[in-house]
Every structure is written in structure tokens, then in C-alpha cells.
Amino acid sequence: MENKRTCLYDKHLALGAMISPFGGFDMPIQYTDIKDEHNAVRQACGVFDVSHMGEIVVRGRDAERYVNHIFTNDVAGIPTGKILYGMMCNANGGTVDDLLVYKMGDNDFFLVINAANIDKDWRWMEANTEGFDIDIRNVSEAYGQIAVQGPEAERVVEEELGLSCSELTFYTSKVLRNRDGVDEIISRTGYTGEDGFEIYGSHDFIRDLWDKLMASGRCKPCGLGCRDTLRFEVGLPLYGDELAEDITPLEAGLGIFVKLDKEDFIGREALLRQKEQGLKRRIVGIELADRAIPRHGYDVIKDGEKIGEVTTGYHSISTDKSVCMAMVDAPYAKLGTGVEIRIRKKTFPGVVVKKLFYDKRYKK
């Protein structure tokens, strides 16, 4: 099966981007240099094509009750314009996907899911609609999306795109307009640890915004390569690495987004049981003393025995340290615990640290 292409694919080719498969799409990994693109977001402004993400609309009399049934966070009574992060879990508490839920109005929700999981998530959501009076639609094909991220993002969005955004607080959104049945939405969200915005709309709308941003010269086009280095430095999970069908949100350290005291949701009983019995493993941060780079799947060692595996690792661009996130047996998850990472045929000493390797700089 051929990979899909976003509405901005031709724009990436024109900029000489390195294209590679990701989540079933041909996506730009980098345009010039990952380090330069990473630093542009940390220091000024970068723009990403994230049109590969999926969008699901849930409306109807039972929309709020349905979303709460499939979602670990609690949308009951939140105001229009509010956005919540959370997970959808299977009956065993494993993670079907992590997602954003936008409240668009009374019993009207906009769900943003991961590109690689669109088909799987859609089947799972449809399979769990029984007993709910809702209209649920997969509108992923209709939407494009860009992310404008960095300390200069607000000024660039307002001055170059003419979009009012300064009144938005962290994790809020507004509809700019509806054109041909597609909402044009701007939200103060992102996946980099920096202030910024994600903008959704029709393919033509997104192409027009991209062209304006490129013509402005005020923001750098950024690929998925630096998107990963940026999110990793601030401890944000990537589905398939820190989250998966066999990894629960509690094991991933995301319990703050799991409201076990709310009305029943799929996976709640399993997660309650896991919390009561105690976690057997956890995602932790590890800092190496050496400059060697830990990669996904590398073994974590303690006293000659394997105690876990690296989920994501890099030589952090912002901190100039070799760090990783890893799933380890719970007895070794305490901060300050000495461990080793096996890299090829050698082991390198490290220490368990907080997953937040670089401080987030959101505008609250």
C-alpha cells in the first residue's frame, strides 16, 4: 500500500525536504539540519506540517457521556473552547491512543488522534458507540494542520497570518470560521515544550497559511526529526515508544490525566487494580555520564541483569547531555538510582533522573 501525502507535500519537495515514511504518510523529516530546526523552535519560531494527524467529530445528545466513556480525562462540564489531553484505553488498561479533546460546544467535541492509529482508533471508537445517541464522523481527510511553535509564535501568527490569538490561554481554542463544512480552528497547543499554536482547516486554507509563513521569512520550516527531539527533551510521550497497547498511562507516568474518580470509563477497573496493587514498571529518565547515545530498544542494566529498555534516547540538543527515557522495573525507578545502558557491546553508566530534561516554556 502506498503512503498517503498531506496537502503540503508539494511544498516540502519544493523546499528540498528529506522525505520519509511516518505513520502511513510520506512526511518531511528535515529540510536543512535537525539541530538548526530544533534551535529555531527553542529560540524563535518554527512551523511544522502536522496534517497527518487524525480528526474525529463527536456530536449529539450523548456526546459528552460518550467521550467520557472512552477517555481517561474528564470532559464533564468543561467550558467551550477548553482542550484536554488524555488517553483511550482498552479493557486491560493498555493505551489505544493518546489524544486531544476539544470542546466545540454543548455535546460537540473534536478529537485529534495520532496518524499511525487513525484506522485502528476509528474502528475502536465505532465499536464502542452502542447505547449512545451520537453522530460520530472521521473527518481526517478533510483537514490539514500546521503547528507554529516557539517564543516568537504569537507575534508571527498575529502579524503574518492576521489571526487573533493573544487572548488564548494554554490549552484553549476558538473557531475562526466554518468554510464548506470544515471548521478553521486555532488552539494554544503544541508538542515542543514551547509556546505556540496549532491551526486546523481545509487543505486550501492550510496551504495559504504555509505560503504566508514561508514568504515572511520569520519562521523556519521544521521536520518530524526535530519534532521528536523537542518533545523528548520536555518529557512528552510518543505513541509506540512511551505508550502502547501494552503500556498503561500509569506506567507511563501520566496518571494526572487519568481521572479514576469519575464515572466508569473503558479500562478504569484495570487501572484501579494496577494502582492498588502497585506498579511493576515505570517510565523514567536516565542521564548518561558519557556522550554515547542510547537508542530505542537498548537494554537498561543493573548489577549485570536487564531491568528494562530504552524507549527514546538522544544527545539532547538543548542541554548537551546524553539522556533517554526508559521503561524499567519499579524497584529501580527511584531518582538517583545508578544503572547502565548497553550500547552495542559496551555498557555505559547512568543515573535515573526526572523525565523533564529541559523546562517547558508555555504561556499559561
ZIRA-V439256 format. One record per run of one state. SS is the DSSP state (helix for helix, strand for strand, loop for the rest). FROM is the first residue (numbers start at 1). TO is the last residue. If there is no record, write none. Layout:
BEGIN
ss = [SS:SS]
from = [FROM:FROM]
to = [TO:TO]
END
This chain:
BEGIN
ss = [loop:strand:loop:helix:loop:strand:loop:strand:loop:helix:loop:strand:loop:strand:loop:helix:loop:strand:loop:strand:loop:strand:loop:helix:loop:strand:loop:helix:loop:strand:loop:helix:loop:strand:loop:strand:loop:strand:loop:strand:loop:helix:loop:strand:loop:helix:loop:strand:loop:strand:loop:strand:loop:helix:loop:helix:loop:strand:loop:strand:loop:strand:loop:strand:helix:loop:strand:loop:strand:loop:strand:loop]
from = [1:4:6:9:15:18:23:25:31:34:44:46:50:54:60:63:71:82:90:94:106:108:114:115:128:135:139:140:143:144:150:153:161:172:180:182:188:194:195:196:202:203:217:220:223:224:234:239:240:243:245:247:249:255:258:268:278:281:289:299:303:305:316:322:330:333:338:344:346:354:361:362]
to = [3:5:8:14:17:22:24:30:33:43:45:49:53:59:62:70:81:89:93:105:107:113:114:127:134:138:139:142:143:149:152:160:171:179:181:187:193:194:195:201:202:216:219:222:223:233:238:239:242:244:246:248:254:257:267:277:280:288:298:302:304:315:321:329:332:337:343:345:353:360:361:364]
END
